[in-house]
């Protein structure tokens, strides 16, 4: 159970309070005044942030949300302060709201400047707002499911090879639509999955994916999948297996949950991924260097854009790398 869930549980069971917001300070280690709260008698979960009333906080763009209510009103306990409240209206989305709240708090934990803090928390919530809008969509497309499975397959291997769980989860930036799927410092890993009759060709979607500028080590990790109904490892099962690895590190686990939500995977839609499973036919690491077949940004002529191309992996056998050696190169 995450820290904020523990506080909510205690506040929900507090029988001495019957109406209004019951608040508790989240942590003394968080510099701003942040509170977990429960609105009684409805028992609606909230997170509250105290902000000086001299700071303009514009929440007008959040007025039409269905799942979360955002309010700003004068603090009943502190003169010269407003309280910014994020309130969950639909209890079905508690898991996502929990990850949202922990992410909001983490983003401002070390902020001493209230103006910067207010700007940061609204920017972070703007990103999360779009995630709640995705819930109504009918799940991930088959291509998105395969892509997420491949990234989680690599992430699980990485977690099994290194115990710095939070640092590892933070290297997963593919959910943020970055150029590569995993990156930290001077290394990067781009994960590509193929399936069925197209096992030996991967598609590169832009000129930066395999560009080694400013990188000492860049790897292409290819996973060849075979899809089977009611057999193999499902997307749900690989999510659960990564969750189990991270259970001893609540910060890493919460960050992982926020990442899979960003990728469009939601607990409410697990039934969509129950039957289709995957077998790994082959998985290889390729070191992207020297004359590895690719197009780099510096090679693009002025006026050329939207570069997309494919790589035939049978022509890249000289670049295959040992898995253990790869994880030695990208360890912390």
N, C-alpha and C positions, 0 to 999 in steps of 0.2 A: 504494500500500500504506500502511495506517495505521501509526502508530508502534508500536502493540502488535503488529501482525502482523509488522513487521520484527524485533522482539525475539524473538517466538515462532519465526520462521524460523531465526534464528541459534541459538537454544537447541535446536531440534529437530535441527540438524545438528552439534551439539557431541558429538563422539565420545569425548571424555575423561570423560564422565559416563555411567554405565550404569543406576543405580537411584535412585529417590526424586525429590524436587522440585529442579529446577535453576532458580534464581531470578536475576533481574537487576532492579536498581532501574529503575523506569519513567522517572523524570525528576527531576533536582534542582530543577526549577521547581515541582514538586508538594510542598506542605508536609508532608503525612503520609508515612509510609514505605509506599510502594506498589510492588509488584513484579509484573512479568510472569513467569510460570513455566511450565515444561513438566514433567509427570510422566513419568519414564522407568521402564521401557522402553516403556510403552504409548503415550507421546507425547500425553498428554492436556493440553489447553491450560488454563491457570489464570491467575487474577489474585489476588494476595494483599495483604492490608492488615494492618499491625502495629498492635495496640491494647493499651493497658495492661491487665494482668490484673485491675486493681481495678475495671474498668468491666464491668458486666453486659451481655452480648450474648446475646439470646435468638434462637436460630435454629430453634426447634422447629417453626415453621410451614413450614419449608422441607425437612422431613425426607422428604416423600413425592414429591419431584420426580423425573421420569423422565429429563429431559434434562441437568440440572445438579445437581451435588452440592455442598452447602455444609457446610464443616467449620470447627471452631474448636478449636485445640489450642495448648499452650504452645510458644513460639518456641524452636527449638533453638539460636538464635544470640544472643538478647537476653533477659537475665534480667528478670523482671517484666513480660514481654510475652506476649500471645497472638497467633496468626496466624489471621485470618479468610480462608478460601480458597473461591473460587468456581471450580468445575472443570467443564468441558464433557465430558459423557459420550458425546454423539452428535455425531460430527464433521460430519454432514450440516448441522448448524445453526451452522457456524463463522461465517458472515456475520452472523447475528443476535447470536451471542455476542461477536463483535468490537465491534459497535455497543454492546452492553450494557456491556462493560468500559470502553470509551472514555467512555460516558455516566456510569458510576459514578465513574470517576476525575475527570472534569470537575466532577462535583457536589461533590467534597470537596477539590479542588485547593488552595483558599485557606483551608481550615479548620485553625486551629491548636489549637482545643479538641477533644480526642479524644472526649469524650462527645457533643458535637454532631456530630462526624464520623461516629461509629458509628451514631447515630440517623438521620442523613441517608442513609447508604449502605444501611441496611436498608430505609428507606422507598422509596428508588429501586428497590431490587431487588424489592420487593413489587409495584411497577408492572410491571416486566419479567417477573416470574413469570407474570402473567396473559397476557402476549403469547405465551409459549411454549405455554400451554394452548390458544391460538387456532389453532395450527398444524394440529391434528388436524381442524379444521372444514374443510368442502369449499369453501374460498375465499370470496371476497366475493360477495354477492348482486348481481344486475344493477343494482339501484338504488345500491348501495354502489360498484360499479365506475364508474357514470356520475358519481357525486358526486366520487370521487377523481380521475377524469379531468379534471373541470372545475376542481378546485382546483389540479391540476398544470398545467393549461393557463394559468391565471392566474399561478401561480408562475413558469413559464417566461418569460412575458412580462415579469414583474417583474425577473427575473434578467437578461434581455436589455436592460432599460432602466436598470439600476443595477449597479455593480460591487461593492457591499458585500454579498457573497454570504452571509456568516454572519449578518449582521443581518437580511437578507431571509428566510432560512430560519427564523430565530427568530420572525419575525412570523406564521408559519403555526401557528396554535393550534387549528385545527379538529379535528386529530387528538386533542387533549386534551379534546374535548367541551366547549369553551368556547362562549360565546354567539355569537361570530362566527368566521369562518374565518381571517381575517387581522386583526391589530391590533398597533399599536405607538403608544405615547404617546396622542395625541389624534385618531388616525384609525383607521378600520376598514373592512374590505371583506367583504361577505357574498356568496359565490359560489353561484349557483343554476343547475342544468342542467335542461333540459327536452328531450323527445325525441318523435319520431313525431307523433302527432296532438294532442299537448298542448304546443305550442310557445310559447304566449303567456300562460300562467298559471303563476305560481310560488307555492309553498306556504311559509308562514312558520311555524316550529314552536314559537316562543315569543315572548313580548312583549318580550324584550330584544334580539332579533336586529336590529331596525331602530329601536332606541331610541338617540337621539343625546345622551342625558345624558352630560356629561363628554367629549364628542367634538366636535371642530371640523369634521371631515369624515368622513362615512359614505357609502359607496357600495354599491349593489347591482349586482353584475356577473352578467348573465344570458348563458348560453351555450346556444344552441339546437343540439342534436345530431341527426344522422341516423345510425342504426346500420346497418351492413352486414356481412355475413359475408364474410371473406377480402378485405376492401377497407377503405380508410381507415387512420387511425392507431390502433393498438391501445394498450391500457393499458400493455403491456410496452414498446412503442416510446416512449411519452411519458416513462415512468420512465427509460429509457435515455438519452433526449435531455437530461433534466435532469441526470442523472448525468454526462454528458459535459461539460456547462457547468461543473459544480462540481469537475471533476477537478483543477484547479489549486489548490483550497483544501480541504485534507484535513479541517479542522475543520468546514467547512460541509457537505462531503460526508458525513461521519460523522453529523452532526446530521440531515441529510436522510434517511439510511438509517433512523435511529431513528424518524423521523416516519412513514415509509411502513410500517414494522413496526407502529407504533401504530395505523395506519389499517387493518391487517389484510392488507397486501400482503407476501407472502413469496416469496423466490427459488424455493423448492421447489415452489411452485404456479404458476409462470409458464406451464406448459402449459395451464392453465385459461383464460388470457387471450390465447392465440395467434391465434384466428380472428376474434373480434368486433372490428371497427374502427369508428371514428367520423369523420364529416365534420362540420365546423362550418358550419351553415347561417347563423348570425347570432350576433354577440356584441356586447353593448352595456353601457355603464356608465350607471347612473342615480344622480344625487345625491339622497340621502335628506335632505330638509329641508322646512321650511314645511308646505305642505299635501300633501306626498307621501302617497298612501294607505297608512296603516299604523296599528297600535295600539301605543301606548307604555305602559310600565309605570305611569307616573303617572296614566294614564287608567283603569286597572283598578279597579273598585270592590272594597272589602273583601269577601272571601269568594269571589271569582272566581279560578279557577286553570286551569292547563293550556290556555292560550290558543293556538289555532291558527287560521290564516285563509289565504286566497289573495289574490293581487294580479293583476289583469288588466293586463298590460303595455301594451296599446294605450291605456290611460288615463294613461300615465306619460310620454308622448313629450316633454312640456315639461321633463322632468328629465334627458334624455339628455345625457351629457358626452363631450367629446372625450377619447380615450384618452391622448394625449400630456399633456393638461392634468391628467388624474388622476394619472399617474405623477410629474408635477412636484409635486403636492400631498403625495404620500406618500414622497418621496425623503428620504434621510438627510442 
